[in-house]
């Protein structure tokens, strides 16, 4: 699916309705259609923060608070993750 607009700090990412999330032995796995992925700890925080109402900037604030990193780094990480997930069909914005 092609993104509707350019991804930026005020974009609101959302997971597809048919996306599935599973936790198994302290790991987080996601699946959409026939594709699946294992998420790192940081990626899992981002994924679970995506609720269709929070902006990229809002989600970056969660990452910043959880990992005590600079705002710019958190924002860059969230933008990169959402871009990769959208490109793979795991997320929309």
Biopython code that builds the backbone (N, CA, C, O; Angstrom):
import numpy as np
from Bio.PDB.StructureBuilder import StructureBuilder

atoms = [
    (1, "UNK", "N", (0.843, -1.172, 0.000)),
    (1, "UNK", "CA", (0.000, 0.000, 0.000)),
    (1, "UNK", "C", (0.887, 1.234, 0.000)),
    (1, "UNK", "O", (1.820, 1.330, 0.798)),
    (2, "UNK", "N", (0.612, 2.156, -0.867)),
    (2, "UNK", "CA", (1.364, 3.394, -0.939)),
    (2, "UNK", "C", (0.936, 4.324, 0.188)),
    (2, "UNK", "O", (-0.261, 4.471, 0.435)),
    (3, "UNK", "N", (1.877, 4.952, 0.874)),
    (3, "UNK", "CA", (1.503, 5.906, 1.904)),
    (3, "UNK", "C", (0.744, 7.071, 1.306)),
    (3, "UNK", "O", (0.988, 7.478, 0.170)),
    (4, "UNK", "N", (-0.195, 7.610, 2.100)),
    (4, "UNK", "CA", (-1.027, 8.707, 1.622)),
    (4, "UNK", "C", (-0.252, 10.015, 1.559)),
    (4, "UNK", "O", (-0.554, 10.863, 0.720)),
    (5, "UNK", "N", (0.717, 10.196, 2.409)),
    (5, "UNK", "CA", (1.495, 11.429, 2.450)),
    (5, "UNK", "C", (2.892, 11.099, 2.942)),
    (5, "UNK", "O", (3.194, 9.960, 3.299)),
    (6, "UNK", "N", (3.732, 12.115, 2.953)),
    (6, "UNK", "CA", (5.102, 11.908, 3.421)),
    (6, "UNK", "C", (5.116, 11.691, 4.933)),
    (6, "UNK", "O", (4.405, 12.366, 5.678)),
    (7, "UNK", "N", (5.923, 10.757, 5.363)),
    (7, "UNK", "CA", (6.043, 10.447, 6.788)),
    (7, "UNK", "C", (6.817, 11.545, 7.500)),
    (7, "UNK", "O", (7.886, 11.948, 7.041)),
    (8, "UNK", "N", (6.291, 12.032, 8.612)),
    (8, "UNK", "CA", (6.953, 13.066, 9.384)),
    (8, "UNK", "C", (6.537, 12.998, 10.840)),
    (8, "UNK", "O", (5.729, 12.144, 11.202)),
    (9, "UNK", "N", (7.058, 13.862, 11.676)),
    (9, "UNK", "CA", (6.779, 13.833, 13.111)),
    (9, "UNK", "C", (5.302, 13.941, 13.479)),
    (9, "UNK", "O", (4.890, 13.470, 14.539)),
    (10, "UNK", "N", (4.503, 14.562, 12.608)),
    (10, "UNK", "CA", (3.077, 14.713, 12.905)),
    (10, "UNK", "C", (2.210, 13.648, 12.251)),
    (10, "UNK", "O", (0.985, 13.683, 12.374)),
    (11, "UNK", "N", (2.835, 12.701, 11.557)),
    (11, "UNK", "CA", (2.087, 11.584, 10.969)),
    (11, "UNK", "C", (1.544, 10.698, 12.075)),
    (11, "UNK", "O", (2.135, 10.592, 13.150)),
    (12, "UNK", "N", (0.404, 10.059, 11.798)),
    (12, "UNK", "CA", (-0.229, 9.161, 12.771)),
    (12, "UNK", "C", (-0.213, 7.747, 12.181)),
    (12, "UNK", "O", (-1.050, 7.415, 11.343)),
    (13, "UNK", "N", (0.733, 6.919, 12.617)),
    (13, "UNK", "CA", (0.784, 5.552, 12.091)),
    (13, "UNK", "C", (-0.316, 4.683, 12.712)),
    (13, "UNK", "O", (-0.803, 4.951, 13.811)),
    (14, "UNK", "N", (-0.683, 3.653, 11.985)),
    (14, "UNK", "CA", (-1.673, 2.699, 12.493)),
    (14, "UNK", "C", (-1.327, 1.303, 11.982)),
    (14, "UNK", "O", (-0.755, 1.123, 10.907)),
    (15, "UNK", "N", (-1.698, 0.338, 12.796)),
    (15, "UNK", "CA", (-1.497, -1.053, 12.396)),
    (15, "UNK", "C", (-2.713, -1.499, 11.589)),
    (15, "UNK", "O", (-3.829, -1.070, 11.879)),
    (16, "UNK", "N", (-2.520, -2.344, 10.592)),
    (16, "UNK", "CA", (-3.673, -2.875, 9.873)),
    (16, "UNK", "C", (-4.584, -3.640, 10.847)),
    (16, "UNK", "O", (-4.106, -4.228, 11.817)),
    (17, "UNK", "N", (-5.870, -3.627, 10.586)),
    (17, "UNK", "CA", (-6.817, -4.304, 11.480)),
    (17, "UNK", "C", (-6.515, -5.791, 11.624)),
    (17, "UNK", "O", (-6.793, -6.373, 12.673)),
    (18, "UNK", "N", (-5.961, -6.406, 10.606)),
    (18, "UNK", "CA", (-5.688, -7.846, 10.658)),
    (18, "UNK", "C", (-4.275, -8.171, 11.167)),
    (18, "UNK", "O", (-3.842, -9.321, 11.096)),
    (19, "UNK", "N", (-3.565, -7.170, 11.676)),
    (19, "UNK", "CA", (-2.231, -7.410, 12.248)),
    (19, "UNK", "C", (-2.372, -8.192, 13.548)),
    (19, "UNK", "O", (-3.292, -7.958, 14.331)),
    (20, "UNK", "N", (-1.461, -9.110, 13.760)),
    (20, "UNK", "CA", (-1.473, -9.917, 14.981)),
    (20, "UNK", "C", (-0.176, -9.703, 15.748)),
    (20, "UNK", "O", (0.895, -9.575, 15.155)),
    (21, "UNK", "N", (-0.282, -9.667, 17.063)),
    (21, "UNK", "CA", (0.875, -9.516, 17.939)),
    (21, "UNK", "C", (0.871, -10.655, 18.940)),
    (21, "UNK", "O", (-0.159, -10.950, 19.546)),
    (22, "UNK", "N", (2.016, -11.293, 19.117)),
    (22, "UNK", "CA", (2.138, -12.385, 20.086)),
    (22, "UNK", "C", (3.404, -12.200, 20.895)),
    (22, "UNK", "O", (4.448, -11.817, 20.368)),
    (23, "UNK", "N", (3.294, -12.480, 22.183)),
    (23, "UNK", "CA", (4.465, -12.508, 23.068)),
    (23, "UNK", "C", (4.749, -13.972, 23.398)),
    (23, "UNK", "O", (3.852, -14.728, 23.770)),
    (24, "UNK", "N", (6.010, -14.346, 23.254)),
    (24, "UNK", "CA", (6.412, -15.729, 23.542)),
    (24, "UNK", "C", (7.820, -15.705, 24.101)),
    (24, "UNK", "O", (8.758, -15.283, 23.424)),
    (25, "UNK", "N", (7.966, -16.159, 25.341)),
    (25, "UNK", "CA", (9.285, -16.212, 25.991)),
    (25, "UNK", "C", (10.031, -14.883, 25.905)),
    (25, "UNK", "O", (11.171, -14.827, 25.443)),
    (26, "UNK", "N", (9.388, -13.840, 26.348)),
    (26, "UNK", "CA", (9.973, -12.496, 26.380)),
    (26, "UNK", "C", (10.324, -11.930, 25.004)),
    (26, "UNK", "O", (11.114, -10.991, 24.909)),
    (27, "UNK", "N", (9.759, -12.476, 23.964)),
    (27, "UNK", "CA", (9.952, -11.966, 22.604)),
    (27, "UNK", "C", (8.593, -11.495, 22.081)),
    (27, "UNK", "O", (7.549, -12.014, 22.479)),
    (28, "UNK", "N", (8.620, -10.515, 21.192)),
    (28, "UNK", "CA", (7.396, -10.025, 20.566)),
    (28, "UNK", "C", (7.467, -10.340, 19.077)),
    (28, "UNK", "O", (8.445, -10.015, 18.403)),
    (29, "UNK", "N", (6.414, -10.976, 18.580)),
    (29, "UNK", "CA", (6.309, -11.334, 17.173)),
    (29, "UNK", "C", (5.075, -10.661, 16.600)),
    (29, "UNK", "O", (4.040, -10.572, 17.260)),
    (30, "UNK", "N", (5.192, -10.188, 15.365)),
    (30, "UNK", "CA", (4.042, -9.593, 14.696)),
    (30, "UNK", "C", (3.820, -10.330, 13.377)),
    (30, "UNK", "O", (4.747, -10.891, 12.794)),
    (31, "UNK", "N", (2.570, -10.313, 12.927)),
    (31, "UNK", "CA", (2.244, -10.949, 11.655)),
    (31, "UNK", "C", (1.136, -10.166, 10.965)),
    (31, "UNK", "O", (0.175, -9.722, 11.592)),
    (32, "UNK", "N", (1.300, -10.014, 9.672)),
    (32, "UNK", "CA", (0.283, -9.417, 8.813)),
    (32, "UNK", "C", (0.243, -10.286, 7.564)),
    (32, "UNK", "O", (1.255, -10.489, 6.894)),
    (33, "UNK", "N", (-0.936, -10.787, 7.272)),
    (33, "UNK", "CA", (-1.108, -11.720, 6.166)),
    (33, "UNK", "C", (-0.154, -12.896, 6.374)),
    (33, "UNK", "O", (-0.200, -13.537, 7.425)),
    (34, "UNK", "N", (0.694, -13.192, 5.415)),
    (34, "UNK", "CA", (1.621, -14.320, 5.528)),
    (34, "UNK", "C", (3.026, -13.892, 5.921)),
    (34, "UNK", "O", (3.952, -14.702, 5.873)),
    (35, "UNK", "N", (3.198, -12.650, 6.302)),
    (35, "UNK", "CA", (4.505, -12.126, 6.698)),
    (35, "UNK", "C", (4.572, -12.019, 8.219)),
    (35, "UNK", "O", (3.587, -11.677, 8.873)),
    (36, "UNK", "N", (5.742, -12.314, 8.768)),
    (36, "UNK", "CA", (5.921, -12.184, 10.217)),
    (36, "UNK", "C", (7.304, -11.622, 10.514)),
    (36, "UNK", "O", (8.197, -11.647, 9.668)),
    (37, "UNK", "N", (7.462, -11.112, 11.740)),
    (37, "UNK", "CA", (8.743, -10.539, 12.149)),
    (37, "UNK", "C", (8.865, -10.618, 13.659)),
    (37, "UNK", "O", (7.868, -10.562, 14.380)),
    (38, "UNK", "N", (10.093, -10.747, 14.128)),
    (38, "UNK", "CA", (10.399, -10.658, 15.551)),
    (38, "UNK", "C", (10.904, -9.247, 15.809)),
    (38, "UNK", "O", (11.743, -8.737, 15.067)),
    (39, "UNK", "N", (10.391, -8.614, 16.865)),
    (39, "UNK", "CA", (10.756, -7.242, 17.163)),
    (39, "UNK", "C", (11.796, -7.157, 18.268)),
    (39, "UNK", "O", (11.775, -7.941, 19.216)),
    (40, "UNK", "N", (12.703, -6.202, 18.137)),
    (40, "UNK", "CA", (13.632, -5.890, 19.221)),
    (40, "UNK", "C", (12.827, -5.240, 20.345)),
    (40, "UNK", "O", (11.650, -4.925, 20.170)),
    (41, "UNK", "N", (13.461, -5.042, 21.491)),
    (41, "UNK", "CA", (12.761, -4.415, 22.610)),
    (41, "UNK", "C", (12.262, -3.021, 22.261)),
    (41, "UNK", "O", (11.119, -2.674, 22.559)),
    (42, "UNK", "N", (13.114, -2.224, 21.630)),
    (42, "UNK", "CA", (12.716, -0.868, 21.252)),
    (42, "UNK", "C", (11.597, -0.894, 20.215)),
    (42, "UNK", "O", (10.635, -0.131, 20.311)),
    (43, "UNK", "N", (11.725, -1.766, 19.236)),
    (43, "UNK", "CA", (10.687, -1.886, 18.208)),
    (43, "UNK", "C", (9.360, -2.314, 18.827)),
    (43, "UNK", "O", (8.302, -1.856, 18.396)),
    (44, "UNK", "N", (9.405, -3.182, 19.830)),
    (44, "UNK", "CA", (8.180, -3.619, 20.501)),
    (44, "UNK", "C", (7.504, -2.457, 21.223)),
    (44, "UNK", "O", (6.277, -2.362, 21.229)),
    (45, "UNK", "N", (8.295, -1.575, 21.832)),
    (45, "UNK", "CA", (7.731, -0.390, 22.494)),
    (45, "UNK", "C", (7.045, 0.491, 21.459)),
    (45, "UNK", "O", (5.940, 0.981, 21.690)),
    (46, "UNK", "N", (7.691, 0.689, 20.330)),
    (46, "UNK", "CA", (7.101, 1.511, 19.277)),
    (46, "UNK", "C", (5.823, 0.855, 18.760)),
    (46, "UNK", "O", (4.785, 1.509, 18.664)),
    (47, "UNK", "N", (5.893, -0.429, 18.427)),
    (47, "UNK", "CA", (4.744, -1.163, 17.883)),
    (47, "UNK", "C", (3.536, -1.081, 18.823)),
    (47, "UNK", "O", (2.419, -0.812, 18.380)),
    (48, "UNK", "N", (3.761, -1.311, 20.105)),
    (48, "UNK", "CA", (2.641, -1.295, 21.039)),
    (48, "UNK", "C", (2.134, 0.119, 21.308)),
    (48, "UNK", "O", (1.015, 0.292, 21.792)),
    (49, "UNK", "N", (2.947, 1.136, 20.999)),
    (49, "UNK", "CA", (2.519, 2.525, 21.169)),
    (49, "UNK", "C", (1.701, 3.029, 19.985)),
    (49, "UNK", "O", (1.005, 4.039, 20.087)),
    (50, "UNK", "N", (1.787, 2.326, 18.871)),
    (50, "UNK", "CA", (1.015, 2.716, 17.683)),
    (50, "UNK", "C", (-0.436, 2.302, 17.917)),
    (50, "UNK", "O", (-0.765, 1.117, 17.966)),
    (51, "UNK", "N", (-1.296, 3.316, 18.060)),
    (51, "UNK", "CA", (-2.707, 3.033, 18.343)),
    (51, "UNK", "C", (-3.662, 3.766, 17.406)),
    (51, "UNK", "O", (-4.875, 3.745, 17.614)),
    (52, "UNK", "N", (-3.119, 4.414, 16.375)),
    (52, "UNK", "CA", (-3.961, 5.114, 15.424)),
    (52, "UNK", "C", (-4.356, 6.514, 15.860)),
    (52, "UNK", "O", (-5.046, 7.226, 15.130)),
    (53, "UNK", "N", (-3.915, 6.913, 17.061)),
    (53, "UNK", "CA", (-4.211, 8.280, 17.501)),
    (53, "UNK", "C", (-2.943, 9.050, 17.870)),
    (53, "UNK", "O", (-2.937, 10.281, 17.830)),
    (54, "UNK", "N", (-1.890, 8.353, 18.222)),
    (54, "UNK", "CA", (-0.624, 9.004, 18.583)),
    (54, "UNK", "C", (0.172, 9.356, 17.339)),
    (54, "UNK", "O", (0.206, 8.602, 16.366)),
    (55, "UNK", "N", (0.808, 10.516, 17.390)),
    (55, "UNK", "CA", (1.693, 10.916, 16.298)),
    (55, "UNK", "C", (3.066, 10.265, 16.492)),
    (55, "UNK", "O", (3.366, 9.703, 17.545)),
    (56, "UNK", "N", (3.879, 10.360, 15.454)),
    (56, "UNK", "CA", (5.266, 9.894, 15.542)),
    (56, "UNK", "C", (5.957, 10.596, 16.711)),
    (56, "UNK", "O", (6.695, 9.969, 17.471)),
    (57, "UNK", "N", (5.715, 11.895, 16.850)),
    (57, "UNK", "CA", (6.316, 12.679, 17.934)),
    (57, "UNK", "C", (5.872, 12.145, 19.309)),
    (57, "UNK", "O", (6.686, 12.054, 20.229)),
    (58, "UNK", "N", (4.592, 11.796, 19.448)),
    (58, "UNK", "CA", (4.077, 11.232, 20.703)),
    (58, "UNK", "C", (4.755, 9.895, 21.035)),
    (58, "UNK", "O", (5.127, 9.639, 22.180)),
    (59, "UNK", "N", (4.904, 9.064, 20.023)),
    (59, "UNK", "CA", (5.526, 7.752, 20.212)),
    (59, "UNK", "C", (7.003, 7.916, 20.553)),
    (59, "UNK", "O", (7.542, 7.177, 21.378)),
    (60, "UNK", "N", (7.655, 8.887, 19.916)),
    (60, "UNK", "CA", (9.063, 9.162, 20.230)),
    (60, "UNK", "C", (9.215, 9.581, 21.690)),
    (60, "UNK", "O", (10.213, 9.240, 22.326)),
    (61, "UNK", "N", (8.247, 10.311, 22.227)),
    (61, "UNK", "CA", (8.300, 10.712, 23.638)),
    (61, "UNK", "C", (8.245, 9.491, 24.551)),
    (61, "UNK", "O", (8.891, 9.475, 25.598)),
    (62, "UNK", "N", (7.480, 8.466, 24.167)),
    (62, "UNK", "CA", (7.430, 7.220, 24.940)),
    (62, "UNK", "C", (8.795, 6.540, 24.916)),
    (62, "UNK", "O", (9.295, 6.108, 25.955)),
    (63, "UNK", "N", (9.397, 6.444, 23.733)),
    (63, "UNK", "CA", (10.724, 5.834, 23.592)),
    (63, "UNK", "C", (11.748, 6.628, 24.393)),
    (63, "UNK", "O", (12.588, 6.049, 25.083)),
    (64, "UNK", "N", (11.679, 7.934, 24.301)),
    (64, "UNK", "CA", (12.615, 8.798, 25.029)),
    (64, "UNK", "C", (12.514, 8.545, 26.534)),
    (64, "UNK", "O", (13.535, 8.434, 27.212)),
    (65, "UNK", "N", (11.307, 8.456, 27.051)),
    (65, "UNK", "CA", (11.110, 8.232, 28.485)),
    (65, "UNK", "C", (11.551, 6.827, 28.907)),
    (65, "UNK", "O", (12.174, 6.661, 29.956)),
    (66, "UNK", "N", (11.231, 5.820, 28.092)),
    (66, "UNK", "CA", (11.568, 4.432, 28.437)),
    (66, "UNK", "C", (13.062, 4.159, 28.388)),
    (66, "UNK", "O", (13.574, 3.371, 29.183)),
    (67, "UNK", "N", (13.767, 4.801, 27.461)),
    (67, "UNK", "CA", (15.180, 4.491, 27.246)),
    (67, "UNK", "C", (16.126, 5.630, 27.601)),
    (67, "UNK", "O", (17.338, 5.496, 27.432)),
    (68, "UNK", "N", (15.598, 6.746, 28.090)),
    (68, "UNK", "CA", (16.407, 7.888, 28.502)),
    (68, "UNK", "C", (17.407, 8.280, 27.414)),
    (68, "UNK", "O", (18.612, 8.360, 27.652)),
    (69, "UNK", "N", (16.871, 8.522, 26.208)),
    (69, "UNK", "CA", (17.690, 8.946, 25.075)),
    (69, "UNK", "C", (17.262, 10.346, 24.653)),
    (69, "UNK", "O", (16.203, 10.831, 25.051)),
    (70, "UNK", "N", (18.086, 10.979, 23.856)),
    (70, "UNK", "CA", (17.785, 12.317, 23.358)),
    (70, "UNK", "C", (16.538, 12.295, 22.480)),
    (70, "UNK", "O", (16.253, 11.308, 21.801)),
    (71, "UNK", "N", (15.813, 13.389, 22.509)),
    (71, "UNK", "CA", (14.579, 13.507, 21.722)),
    (71, "UNK", "C", (14.829, 13.256, 20.237)),
    (71, "UNK", "O", (14.047, 12.564, 19.585)),
    (72, "UNK", "N", (15.907, 13.812, 19.704)),
    (72, "UNK", "CA", (16.218, 13.667, 18.280)),
    (72, "UNK", "C", (16.472, 12.205, 17.910)),
    (72, "UNK", "O", (16.035, 11.743, 16.856)),
    (73, "UNK", "N", (17.177, 11.480, 18.777)),
    (73, "UNK", "CA", (17.461, 10.073, 18.524)),
    (73, "UNK", "C", (16.180, 9.255, 18.564)),
    (73, "UNK", "O", (15.959, 8.412, 17.694)),
    (74, "UNK", "N", (15.336, 9.491, 19.558)),
    (74, "UNK", "CA", (14.068, 8.765, 19.666)),
    (74, "UNK", "C", (13.204, 9.030, 18.439)),
    (74, "UNK", "O", (12.615, 8.103, 17.883)),
    (75, "UNK", "N", (13.125, 10.278, 18.018)),
    (75, "UNK", "CA", (12.320, 10.636, 16.852)),
    (75, "UNK", "C", (12.859, 9.960, 15.594)),
    (75, "UNK", "O", (12.084, 9.436, 14.794)),
    (76, "UNK", "N", (14.164, 9.968, 15.416)),
    (76, "UNK", "CA", (14.778, 9.316, 14.247)),
    (76, "UNK", "C", (14.509, 7.815, 14.254)),
    (76, "UNK", "O", (14.214, 7.238, 13.207)),
    (77, "UNK", "N", (14.607, 7.174, 15.418)),
    (77, "UNK", "CA", (14.356, 5.732, 15.518)),
    (77, "UNK", "C", (12.910, 5.391, 15.176)),
    (77, "UNK", "O", (12.649, 4.422, 14.462)),
    (78, "UNK", "N", (11.974, 6.185, 15.684)),
    (78, "UNK", "CA", (10.558, 5.918, 15.411)),
    (78, "UNK", "C", (10.253, 6.139, 13.932)),
    (78, "UNK", "O", (9.555, 5.332, 13.318)),
    (79, "UNK", "N", (10.760, 7.208, 13.362)),
    (79, "UNK", "CA", (10.552, 7.459, 11.929)),
    (79, "UNK", "C", (11.101, 6.312, 11.081)),
    (79, "UNK", "O", (10.445, 5.858, 10.144)),
    (80, "UNK", "N", (12.292, 5.853, 11.411)),
    (80, "UNK", "CA", (12.898, 4.757, 10.654)),
    (80, "UNK", "C", (12.073, 3.478, 10.777)),
    (80, "UNK", "O", (11.812, 2.805, 9.780)),
    (81, "UNK", "N", (11.663, 3.143, 12.001)),
    (81, "UNK", "CA", (10.881, 1.925, 12.216)),
    (81, "UNK", "C", (9.553, 1.981, 11.465)),
    (81, "UNK", "O", (9.193, 1.034, 10.766)),
    (82, "UNK", "N", (8.830, 3.079, 11.606)),
    (82, "UNK", "CA", (7.525, 3.195, 10.941)),
    (82, "UNK", "C", (7.693, 3.146, 9.427)),
    (82, "UNK", "O", (6.891, 2.516, 8.738)),
    (83, "UNK", "N", (8.716, 3.798, 8.904)),
    (83, "UNK", "CA", (8.971, 3.764, 7.472)),
    (83, "UNK", "C", (9.235, 2.342, 6.988)),
    (83, "UNK", "O", (8.686, 1.919, 5.971)),
    (84, "UNK", "N", (10.067, 1.607, 7.710)),
    (84, "UNK", "CA", (10.366, 0.219, 7.341)),
    (84, "UNK", "C", (9.127, -0.660, 7.431)),
    (84, "UNK", "O", (8.875, -1.477, 6.545)),
    (85, "UNK", "N", (8.359, -0.496, 8.494)),
    (85, "UNK", "CA", (7.156, -1.309, 8.668)),
    (85, "UNK", "C", (6.108, -0.983, 7.600)),
    (85, "UNK", "O", (5.438, -1.881, 7.090)),
    (86, "UNK", "N", (5.970, 0.290, 7.267)),
    (86, "UNK", "CA", (5.016, 0.676, 6.222)),
    (86, "UNK", "C", (5.459, 0.124, 4.868)),
    (86, "UNK", "O", (4.634, -0.335, 4.078)),
    (87, "UNK", "N", (6.749, 0.171, 4.611)),
    (87, "UNK", "CA", (7.281, -0.358, 3.357)),
    (87, "UNK", "C", (7.099, -1.853, 3.210)),
    (87, "UNK", "O", (7.058, -2.375, 2.095)),
    (88, "UNK", "N", (6.990, -2.544, 4.337)),
    (88, "UNK", "CA", (6.816, -3.999, 4.333)),
    (88, "UNK", "C", (5.356, -4.412, 4.506)),
    (88, "UNK", "O", (5.050, -5.604, 4.533)),
    (89, "UNK", "N", (4.455, -3.438, 4.624)),
    (89, "UNK", "CA", (3.033, -3.750, 4.757)),
    (89, "UNK", "C", (2.561, -4.019, 6.174)),
    (89, "UNK", "O", (1.411, -4.404, 6.386)),
    (90, "UNK", "N", (3.455, -3.816, 7.159)),
    (90, "UNK", "CA", (3.086, -4.071, 8.556)),
    (90, "UNK", "C", (2.413, -2.874, 9.215)),
    (90, "UNK", "O", (1.853, -3.002, 10.303)),
    (91, "UNK", "N", (2.462, -1.713, 8.569)),
    (91, "UNK", "CA", (1.937, -0.507, 9.178)),
    (91, "UNK", "C", (1.494, 0.438, 8.075)),
    (91, "UNK", "O", (1.956, 0.348, 6.937)),
    (92, "UNK", "N", (0.587, 1.351, 8.427)),
    (92, "UNK", "CA", (0.103, 2.370, 7.496)),
    (92, "UNK", "C", (0.227, 3.723, 8.174)),
    (92, "UNK", "O", (0.357, 3.801, 9.396)),
    (93, "UNK", "N", (0.188, 4.775, 7.394)),
    (93, "UNK", "CA", (0.135, 6.132, 7.950)),
    (93, "UNK", "C", (-0.546, 7.052, 6.984)),
    (93, "UNK", "O", (-0.693, 8.242, 7.263)),
]
sb = StructureBuilder()
sb.init_structure("model")
sb.init_model(0)
sb.init_chain("A")
sb.init_seg("    ")
for serial, (resi, resn, name, xyz) in enumerate(atoms, 1):
    if name == "N":
        sb.init_residue(resn, " ", resi, " ")
    sb.init_atom(name, np.array(xyz, "f"), 0.0, 1.0, " ", f" {name:<3s}", serial, name[0])
structure = sb.get_structure()
